[in-house]
């Protein structure tokens, strides 16, 4: 009898703990980062798998504020992706629609759309609106946050893309998170210090090929930062890759946390 009562107590305690855990989990804020290679960060993940990477830094910065609830940050960036491919390939249905209910969705496309989507001026607007429609259906409680692109193309092309993003946001009655100015300002502080280096081995003098083999990915040398600039910075195109390194992603993470923090606090105050 005593053993049975003890067992019942243990079971009740376990159920209470599970219930408490579920309740706590329900209080978490769920954030999705949706975008291309400048969101995914595949090369920094390869060069430094332990990170911390974009989603981890955003979570850390938000958790540093004691007034903000715990957060989950999902990174669904994919290199080479543009909105039409996201929707047409089935990836949206597989990786986005099926996510647990989300609270905030950051959307940062445009670079590959400009390069790969036929009829860009017209179709990018239509693709973006279709994506927003699907997100509203699948995650009705989420705040949708269109983002501008970072300085990846030349300024004229970037502003052309960003003007279309603002047009969609205005028509859909959404606020735009403009990451471009902060990233551009940080780039001005140092020569490509926010970008990794990715350079064809064939364009580097052959005398260096053997010792650079550990830095190769396919036929290209990959370096996270300015480590080899003193040796090869004079080579044409050495600084040509505009993808963020971890320093670049930290800028994006910092600006994202600054943008989101007052929104979170305002929403929590209403609860």
Residue, then its C-alpha position, 0 to 999 in steps of 0.5 A: x500500500x505504501x509502495x503504491x501510494x509512493x508510486x502515485x506521488x511520483x507519477x503525480x509529481x512527474x505529470x506536474x513537472x511535464x505540465x509546468x514544462x509545457x506551460x513554460x515552453x508556451x511562453x517562449x517567443x518563436x522567431x523565424x529568419x527567412x532568406x538567402x545566403x546572407x541569412x544562412x551563412x553556410x561558409x562561416x558555418x563551415x569555417x567555424x561550425x561552433x559559431x556563434x552564428x546569426x540565430x544564436x547571437x540574436x537569441x543571446x542578445x534578446x536573452x540578455x534583457x531580463x524583461x524579455x521572455x525566452x526565445x527560439x530563433x530558427x534560421x531558414x536561410x538557404x544559399x541561392x534562394x529567391x522567393x519563387x524558388x522557395x515557393x515553387x520547390x516545395x521548401x516552403x511547405x516542408x520547412x516553413x508552413x510546418x514550423x510550430x506557431x511563430x511570433x515573428x518572421x523576418x523576410x530578407x530576399x531580393x539579391x537572388x530574385x534580381x539575378x535569377x527571377x525573370x521579369x524581376x520588377x513585376x514578378x518580385x512584387x507578386x512573389x513577395x505578396x504571395x509569400x506574405x499571403x501564405x505566411x498569414x495563412x500558416x502562421x496567423x499570429x506572427x508579425x511579418x517583418x520585411x527586411x531590406x537587403x544588405x550592401x551586396x550588389x552596387x548601391x544603385x542595384x541595392x536601392x532598386x531592390x529595397x525600393x520594391x521591398x518598401x513598395x510591397x510593405x506599404x501596400x501590405x501595411x507592414x513596417x520595413x526593418x531597414x538593415x542596409x544603413x547600419x551594415x553600410x556604415x559598418x563597412x565604411x569603418x574597415x576594408x571589407x572586415x565584415x566579409x569573408x574571402x573566397x578566391x580561386x586558387x588558380x589566380x594565386x601564384x603557384x608557389x603558395x598552392x601547397x600550403x593553402x590546401x587546408x584552406x580549399x573548398x573545391x577550387x577556392x581558398x576560403x578565409x573568414x576575415x583579413x588573415x591573408x589580406x597582407x599576402x593576397x590583398x593586391x590580387x584583382x578581385x581578392x575582396x570581391x565576395x560580399x557575403x558576411x563573415x561572423x563579424x558581418x552576421x554579428x552586425x545583423x544580429x545586433x541590429x535585429x535585436x535592437x529592432x525587435x526589443x521594443x516591439x517585444x516589450x510593447x507586445x508583452x506589456x499588453x498581455 
